[in-house]
Amino acid sequence: MYPRYPLPWRVAASALLSAARNQPRSFREDALRCLAQGQPSLQVTGRENVPASGPALLTLNHYSRPGFQAYWIALAVSSVVPAEIHWTMTAAWTYDGSLKSYILAETSRRLFPRLAKTYGFTSMPPMPPRPFEAQARARAVRQVFALAKRQPAPLLALAPEGRDMPGGRLGRLPAGAGRFLILLAQLGYPFYPVGVYEADGNLCLNFGPAYALEVPPGLTRDESDGYTGEVVMRLIAGLLPEGLKGEFGSRDTWRES
């Protein structure tokens, strides 16, 4: 049994109007409005692990299924964390070849960057990487690092997978994602894993304890990338039901996989 996800029409319309007028908004306030009626029903585990301020990096699974829109993940998390979160969000939906998909992709390509500006987020080209978007991706990465170096340090959040995975199960990170996370760790950001899933008619958030991401010395660039992805995703997997862990459900180390 899945929870209900009523479209927050009033909040959505107000956000679109703000985007059209280039007016900034608080995403946390909008998240609280969307969750105020108890739909979806939210179940939170590990509240003692919720960061109150930055520096902190929330890493979560990119949970998805037919009928579930990923923006509810950001809304749910932002309604629980008692501070504004800087999210890294997709700059567009991807195109699967159908006319409907093309229309949605083109609409999102124009709308999402404006919404990101309205909420002060970073918009990142969608996964998997496309060669013609390399400069835009590099620009987004630089934007995140410039923000991460500010004082006071912000609260950042992202889904390292960067895309929907079959069945909502965890998937491997795209090449380079681990190196991106290493650079944030080198700035002194503690990592907070978060598991997102649905159970017993609730949208569930499971917050894990913070940890310091450390990469063993002597690894090559590619090995460091793979090792980091393995560590980050296995800690997220530990907060998910067995059916969503994907290949991260085993106890094998990354070198043995």
C-alpha contacts under 8 A as a table, 3 or more apart, distances in Angstrom:
res1	aa1	res2	aa2	distance
1	M	199	A	7.44
1	M	200	D	6.17
1	M	201	G	5.27
2	Y	198	E	6.69
2	Y	199	A	7.17
2	Y	200	D	7.21
2	Y	201	G	4.79
2	Y	202	N	6.92
3	P	39	Q	7.48
3	P	40	P	5.59
3	P	41	S	6.62
3	P	198	E	7.65
3	P	201	G	4.52
3	P	202	N	5.44
3	P	203	L	6.69
4	R	39	Q	6.10
4	R	40	P	5.35
4	R	41	S	7.94
5	Y	39	Q	6.25
5	Y	40	P	5.49
5	Y	68	F	7.70
6	P	39	Q	6.92
6	P	40	P	7.69
8	P	11	V	5.51
8	P	12	A	5.93
8	P	34	C	6.03
9	W	12	A	5.02
9	W	13	A	5.91
10	R	13	A	5.21
10	R	14	S	6.11
11	V	14	S	5.13
11	V	15	A	6.04
11	V	30	D	6.56
11	V	33	R	7.53
11	V	34	C	7.25
12	A	15	A	5.08
12	A	16	L	6.15
13	A	16	L	5.14
13	A	17	L	6.22
14	S	17	L	5.10
14	S	18	S	6.24
15	A	18	S	5.04
15	A	19	A	6.15
15	A	25	R	7.59
15	A	115	L	7.60
16	L	19	A	4.98
16	L	20	A	6.18
16	L	115	L	7.47
17	L	20	A	5.09
17	L	21	R	6.29
18	S	21	R	5.08
18	S	22	N	5.86
18	S	23	Q	4.83
18	S	24	P	6.85
18	S	25	R	7.36
18	S	118	T	6.88
19	A	22	N	4.95
19	A	23	Q	6.18
19	A	24	P	7.77
19	A	114	R	5.66
19	A	115	L	5.68
19	A	117	K	7.70
19	A	118	T	5.57
20	A	23	Q	7.80
20	A	114	R	7.75
22	N	114	R	7.74
22	N	117	K	7.71
22	N	118	T	6.31
23	Q	118	T	6.01
24	P	117	K	7.45
24	P	118	T	4.48
24	P	119	Y	5.91
24	P	120	G	7.39
25	R	118	T	5.85
25	R	119	Y	5.36
26	S	29	E	5.37
26	S	30	D	6.47
26	S	84	E	7.45
26	S	119	Y	6.20
27	F	30	D	5.05
27	F	31	A	6.00
27	F	75	L	7.90
27	F	78	S	7.41
27	F	84	E	7.15
27	F	85	I	7.98
27	F	119	Y	5.96
28	R	31	A	4.90
28	R	32	L	6.18
28	R	75	L	7.57
28	R	78	S	5.31
28	R	79	S	5.93
28	R	83	A	7.40
28	R	84	E	5.84
28	R	85	I	7.59
29	E	32	L	5.15
29	E	33	R	6.33
29	E	79	S	7.80
30	D	33	R	5.04
30	D	34	C	6.25
30	D	75	L	7.91
31	A	34	C	5.10
31	A	35	L	6.28
31	A	75	L	4.72
31	A	76	A	6.82
31	A	78	S	6.14
31	A	79	S	5.22
32	L	35	L	5.26
32	L	36	A	5.81
32	L	75	L	7.82
32	L	78	S	7.85
32	L	79	S	5.08
33	R	36	A	5.14
33	R	37	Q	7.96
34	C	37	Q	7.23
34	C	75	L	7.50
35	L	38	G	5.61
35	L	39	Q	6.19
35	L	40	P	6.90
35	L	75	L	7.85
35	L	76	A	7.30
35	L	79	S	7.26
36	A	39	Q	7.68
38	G	41	S	5.11
38	G	42	L	7.28
39	Q	42	L	7.81
40	P	202	N	6.78
40	P	203	L	6.52
41	S	201	G	7.23
41	S	202	N	5.00
41	S	203	L	6.12
42	L	76	A	7.55
42	L	202	N	5.54
42	L	203	L	5.01
42	L	204	C	5.96
42	L	205	L	7.68
43	Q	202	N	6.12
43	Q	203	L	6.16
43	Q	204	C	4.76
43	Q	205	L	6.31
44	V	47	R	6.68
44	V	204	C	5.90
44	V	205	L	4.88
44	V	206	N	5.98
44	V	207	F	7.76
45	T	204	C	7.74
45	T	205	L	6.20
45	T	206	N	4.66
45	T	207	F	6.17
46	G	49	N	5.49
46	G	50	V	7.22
46	G	206	N	5.88
46	G	207	F	4.83
46	G	208	G	6.30
47	R	50	V	5.30
47	R	207	F	6.62
49	N	192	Y	7.82
49	N	207	F	5.86
49	N	208	G	5.96
49	N	209	P	5.19
49	N	210	A	7.07
50	V	80	V	7.97
50	V	81	V	6.27
50	V	207	F	6.49
51	P	54	G	7.42
51	P	56	A	7.07
51	P	81	V	6.78
51	P	82	P	7.88
52	A	81	V	6.64
52	A	82	P	5.70
52	A	83	A	6.33
53	S	56	A	7.11
53	S	82	P	7.71
53	S	83	A	6.19
53	S	154	P	7.12
53	S	155	L	6.08
54	G	57	L	7.96
54	G	152	P	7.46
54	G	153	A	5.15
54	G	154	P	4.62
54	G	155	L	4.43
54	G	156	L	7.75
55	P	148	A	7.96
55	P	152	P	7.95
55	P	153	A	4.80
55	P	154	P	5.41
55	P	155	L	5.63
55	P	156	L	7.83
55	P	188	G	7.66
55	P	189	Y	5.52
55	P	190	P	7.07
56	A	154	P	7.08
56	A	155	L	5.03
56	A	156	L	6.15
56	A	189	Y	5.28
56	A	190	P	5.25
56	A	191	F	6.15
56	A	192	Y	7.11
57	L	155	L	6.14
57	L	156	L	4.73
57	L	157	A	5.46
57	L	158	L	7.80
57	L	189	Y	6.29
57	L	190	P	6.23
57	L	191	F	4.92
57	L	192	Y	5.98
58	L	155	L	7.77
58	L	156	L	6.16
58	L	157	A	4.45
58	L	158	L	6.45
58	L	191	F	6.05
58	L	192	Y	4.75
58	L	193	P	5.95
58	L	194	V	6.80
59	T	157	A	5.99
59	T	158	L	5.46
59	T	159	A	5.68
59	T	160	P	6.73
59	T	191	F	6.94
59	T	192	Y	6.09
59	T	193	P	4.99
59	T	194	V	6.02
59	T	232	V	7.73
59	T	236	I	7.60
60	L	157	A	7.88
60	L	158	L	6.56
60	L	159	A	4.96
60	L	160	P	7.19
60	L	193	P	5.93
60	L	194	V	4.69
60	L	195	G	5.81
60	L	196	V	7.00
60	L	236	I	6.50
61	N	159	A	5.56
61	N	160	P	7.32
61	N	161	E	7.10
61	N	170	L	6.71
61	N	194	V	7.21
61	N	195	G	6.14
61	N	196	V	6.38
61	N	236	I	6.82
62	H	70	A	7.53
62	H	159	A	5.53
62	H	160	P	7.79
62	H	161	E	6.41
62	H	162	G	6.87
62	H	163	R	6.52
62	H	164	D	6.14
62	H	165	M	7.52
62	H	168	G	7.35
62	H	170	L	7.68
62	H	196	V	7.94
63	Y	70	A	7.15
63	Y	73	I	7.95
63	Y	164	D	6.97
63	Y	165	M	7.68
63	Y	168	G	4.95
63	Y	169	R	7.22
63	Y	196	V	6.37
63	Y	197	Y	6.61
64	S	68	F	6.13
64	S	69	Q	7.16
64	S	70	A	6.49
64	S	164	D	6.05
64	S	165	M	7.24
64	S	167	G	7.26
64	S	168	G	4.80
65	R	68	F	5.49
65	R	167	G	6.45
65	R	168	G	6.00
68	F	72	W	7.84
69	Q	72	W	6.04
70	A	73	I	5.49
70	A	74	A	7.34
71	Y	74	A	5.31
71	Y	75	L	6.24
72	W	75	L	4.88
72	W	76	A	5.87
73	I	76	A	5.26
73	I	77	V	6.19
73	I	196	V	7.27
74	A	77	V	5.30
74	A	78	S	5.92
74	A	87	W	7.92
75	L	78	S	5.22
75	L	79	S	6.09
76	A	79	S	5.22
76	A	80	V	6.65
76	A	205	L	7.96
77	V	80	V	5.33
77	V	81	V	6.28
77	V	205	L	7.44
78	S	81	V	5.34
78	S	82	P	7.71
78	S	83	A	7.80
78	S	84	E	7.21
78	S	85	I	6.67
79	S	82	P	7.52
81	V	84	E	7.69
81	V	85	I	7.96
83	A	155	L	7.72
84	E	155	L	7.11
85	I	154	P	7.42
85	I	155	L	5.15
85	I	156	L	5.67
85	I	157	A	6.63
86	H	120	G	6.91
86	H	121	F	5.44
86	H	122	T	7.56
86	H	154	P	7.20
86	H	155	L	6.09
86	H	156	L	4.83
86	H	157	A	6.20
87	W	121	F	5.28
87	W	122	T	6.50
87	W	156	L	6.00
87	W	157	A	4.94
87	W	158	L	5.97
88	T	121	F	6.03
88	T	122	T	4.82
88	T	123	S	5.89
88	T	124	M	6.67
88	T	156	L	7.87
88	T	157	A	6.54
88	T	158	L	5.41
89	M	116	A	7.50
89	M	121	F	7.10
89	M	122	T	6.20
89	M	123	S	4.93
89	M	124	M	5.96
89	M	158	L	7.44
90	T	93	W	7.22
90	T	112	F	7.44
90	T	123	S	5.37
90	T	124	M	4.96
90	T	125	P	5.79
90	T	126	P	5.34
90	T	162	G	7.73
91	A	108	S	7.37
91	A	109	R	6.13
91	A	112	F	5.49
91	A	113	P	5.75
91	A	123	S	4.81
91	A	124	M	5.18
91	A	125	P	5.04
91	A	126	P	6.26
92	A	105	A	6.09
92	A	106	E	7.74
92	A	108	S	4.92
92	A	109	R	4.55
92	A	110	R	7.94
92	A	112	F	6.24
92	A	125	P	6.80
92	A	126	P	6.22
93	W	104	L	7.08
93	W	105	A	4.90
93	W	108	S	6.08
93	W	109	R	7.22
93	W	126	P	6.91
94	T	101	S	7.62
94	T	105	A	5.75
94	T	126	P	6.83
95	Y	98	S	7.46
95	Y	101	S	5.35
95	Y	102	Y	5.47
95	Y	105	A	5.80
96	D	101	S	6.07
96	D	102	Y	7.47
97	G	101	S	6.69
97	G	102	Y	6.86
98	S	101	S	5.16
98	S	102	Y	6.19
99	L	102	Y	5.02
99	L	103	I	6.28
100	K	103	I	5.23
100	K	104	L	6.25
101	S	104	L	5.13
101	S	105	A	5.94
102	Y	105	A	5.07
102	Y	106	E	6.10
103	I	106	E	5.24
103	I	107	T	6.09
104	L	107	T	5.07
104	L	108	S	6.00
105	A	108	S	5.17
105	A	109	R	6.04
106	E	109	R	5.07
106	E	110	R	6.64
107	T	110	R	5.48
107	T	111	L	6.14
108	S	111	L	4.85
108	S	112	F	5.36
109	R	112	F	6.02
109	R	113	P	7.15
110	R	113	P	6.61
110	R	114	R	7.23
111	L	114	R	5.39
111	L	115	L	6.35
112	F	115	L	5.04
112	F	116	A	6.09
112	F	123	S	7.45
113	P	116	A	4.94
113	P	117	K	6.24
113	P	123	S	5.92
114	R	117	K	5.11
114	R	118	T	6.22
115	L	118	T	4.93
115	L	119	Y	6.29
116	A	119	Y	5.32
116	A	120	G	5.75
116	A	121	F	4.59
116	A	122	T	6.07
116	A	123	S	6.04
117	K	120	G	4.93
117	K	121	F	6.13
117	K	122	T	7.64
118	T	121	F	7.78
122	T	140	A	6.43
122	T	143	Q	7.14
122	T	144	V	6.86
123	S	140	A	6.67
124	M	136	A	7.49
124	M	137	R	5.94
124	M	140	A	5.77
124	M	141	V	7.98
125	P	129	P	7.43
125	P	133	E	6.65
125	P	136	A	6.87
125	P	137	R	5.89
126	P	129	P	6.72
126	P	162	G	7.08
126	P	163	R	7.29
127	M	130	R	7.71
127	M	162	G	5.88
127	M	163	R	5.77
128	P	163	R	7.61
128	P	174	P	7.30
129	P	133	E	7.27
129	P	134	A	7.60
130	R	133	E	5.55
130	R	134	A	6.95
131	P	134	A	5.47
132	F	135	Q	7.54
133	E	136	A	5.23
133	E	137	R	6.13
134	A	137	R	5.13
134	A	138	A	6.18
135	Q	138	A	5.11
135	Q	139	R	6.09
136	A	139	R	5.04
136	A	140	A	6.23
137	R	140	A	5.11
137	R	141	V	6.26
138	A	141	V	5.09
138	A	142	R	6.27
139	R	142	R	5.17
139	R	143	Q	6.25
140	A	143	Q	4.97
140	A	144	V	6.37
141	V	144	V	5.22
141	V	145	F	6.40
141	V	180	F	7.90
142	R	145	F	5.17
142	R	146	A	6.08
143	Q	146	A	5.17
143	Q	147	L	6.25
144	V	147	L	5.17
144	V	148	A	6.08
145	F	148	A	4.86
145	F	149	K	6.28
145	F	184	L	7.43
146	A	149	K	5.43
146	A	150	R	6.87
147	L	150	R	5.41
147	L	154	P	7.39
148	A	153	A	6.23
148	A	154	P	6.35
148	A	156	L	7.95
148	A	184	L	7.64
148	A	187	L	7.76
149	K	153	A	6.67
149	K	187	L	7.45
150	R	153	A	5.44
150	R	154	P	7.36
151	Q	154	P	7.65
159	A	162	G	5.61
160	P	173	L	6.48
160	P	177	A	6.76
161	E	164	D	7.82
161	E	170	L	7.94
161	E	171	G	6.71
161	E	172	R	6.83
161	E	173	L	5.01
161	E	174	P	6.88
162	G	173	L	7.94
164	D	168	G	6.92
165	M	168	G	5.32
165	M	169	R	6.05
165	M	170	L	6.77
165	M	171	G	6.37
166	P	169	R	6.28
167	G	244	L	7.74
168	G	244	L	6.33
169	R	243	G	7.14
169	R	244	L	4.18
169	R	245	K	5.78
169	R	246	G	5.07
170	L	233	M	7.62
170	L	237	A	7.41
170	L	244	L	6.18
170	L	245	K	5.47
170	L	246	G	5.03
170	L	247	E	7.27
170	L	248	F	7.20
171	G	246	G	6.66
171	G	247	E	7.36
172	R	229	G	7.37
172	R	230	E	7.99
173	L	177	A	6.23
173	L	178	G	7.45
173	L	229	G	6.08
174	P	177	A	5.83
175	A	178	G	7.28
175	A	225	D	7.22
175	A	226	G	7.98
176	G	179	R	5.25
176	G	180	F	6.43
176	G	225	D	6.28
177	A	180	F	5.09
177	A	181	L	6.46
177	A	225	D	7.04
177	A	229	G	7.31
178	G	181	L	5.11
178	G	182	I	6.20
178	G	224	S	7.26
178	G	225	D	4.30
178	G	226	G	6.49
178	G	227	Y	7.65
178	G	228	T	5.12
178	G	229	G	5.13
179	R	182	I	4.93
179	R	183	L	6.37
179	R	224	S	7.20
179	R	225	D	5.18
179	R	228	T	7.60
180	F	183	L	5.42
180	F	184	L	6.71
181	L	184	L	5.16
181	L	185	A	6.24
181	L	228	T	7.53
182	I	185	A	4.99
182	I	186	Q	6.19
182	I	213	L	7.38
182	I	215	V	7.96
182	I	228	T	7.23
183	L	186	Q	5.04
183	L	187	L	6.57
184	L	187	L	5.18
184	L	188	G	6.99
184	L	189	Y	6.04
185	A	188	G	5.28
185	A	189	Y	5.00
185	A	190	P	6.79
185	A	191	F	7.79
185	A	212	A	7.19
185	A	213	L	5.96
185	A	214	E	7.74
186	Q	189	Y	7.23
189	Y	212	A	7.55
190	P	210	A	6.04
190	P	211	Y	5.70
190	P	212	A	5.17
190	P	213	L	7.27
191	F	210	A	5.37
191	F	211	Y	5.41
191	F	212	A	6.25
191	F	213	L	6.99
192	Y	207	F	7.25
192	Y	208	G	6.21
192	Y	209	P	6.13
192	Y	210	A	4.58
192	Y	211	Y	6.73
193	P	207	F	6.22
193	P	208	G	5.26
193	P	209	P	7.17
193	P	210	A	7.19
193	P	232	V	7.56
193	P	235	L	6.35
193	P	236	I	5.26
193	P	239	L	7.97
194	V	205	L	6.76
194	V	206	N	5.54
194	V	207	F	4.62
194	V	208	G	6.01
194	V	236	I	5.94
194	V	239	L	6.86
195	G	204	C	7.89
195	G	205	L	5.77
195	G	206	N	4.92
195	G	207	F	6.57
195	G	236	I	5.69
195	G	237	A	7.16
195	G	239	L	4.97
195	G	240	L	5.43
196	V	203	L	7.52
196	V	204	C	5.74
196	V	205	L	4.93
196	V	206	N	6.57
196	V	240	L	7.10
197	Y	203	L	6.13
197	Y	204	C	5.28
197	Y	205	L	6.88
197	Y	240	L	7.05
197	Y	241	P	7.85
198	E	201	G	6.90
198	E	202	N	5.60
198	E	203	L	4.63
198	E	204	C	5.52
199	A	202	N	5.34
199	A	203	L	6.67
199	A	204	C	6.81
206	N	239	L	5.94
206	N	240	L	7.71
207	F	239	L	7.46
208	G	236	I	7.97
208	G	239	L	6.98
213	L	228	T	7.80
215	V	224	S	6.62
215	V	227	Y	7.43
215	V	228	T	6.99
216	P	219	L	6.76
219	L	222	D	7.89
219	L	223	E	5.51
219	L	224	S	5.65
220	T	223	E	5.01
220	T	224	S	6.03
221	R	224	S	5.24
221	R	225	D	6.29
222	D	225	D	5.00
222	D	226	G	6.28
223	E	226	G	5.10
223	E	227	Y	5.94
224	S	227	Y	5.07
224	S	228	T	6.03
225	D	228	T	5.43
225	D	229	G	6.38
226	G	229	G	5.20
226	G	230	E	6.20
226	G	254	W	7.78
227	Y	230	E	5.12
227	Y	231	V	6.29
227	Y	254	W	6.53
228	T	231	V	5.22
228	T	232	V	6.14
229	G	232	V	5.31
229	G	233	M	5.98
230	E	233	M	5.38
230	E	234	R	5.96
230	E	248	F	7.99
230	E	254	W	6.19
231	V	234	R	5.36
231	V	235	L	6.33
232	V	235	L	5.45
232	V	236	I	6.49
233	M	236	I	5.02
233	M	237	A	6.00
233	M	248	F	7.05
234	R	237	A	4.79
234	R	238	G	6.25
234	R	248	F	5.54
234	R	249	G	7.54
235	L	238	G	5.20
235	L	239	L	7.12
236	I	239	L	5.47
236	I	240	L	6.99
237	A	240	L	5.25
237	A	244	L	7.61
237	A	245	K	5.03
237	A	248	F	6.23
237	A	249	G	6.70
238	G	245	K	7.76
238	G	249	G	7.87
240	L	244	L	6.24
240	L	245	K	6.32
241	P	244	L	5.72
241	P	245	K	6.80
242	E	245	K	5.47
242	E	246	G	7.95
242	E	249	G	6.91
243	G	246	G	6.93
245	K	248	F	5.40
245	K	249	G	5.04
246	G	249	G	6.03
247	E	250	S	6.61
248	F	251	R	7.71
252	D	256	E	6.01
252	D	257	S	6.38
253	T	256	E	5.35
253	T	257	S	6.45
254	W	257	S	5.20
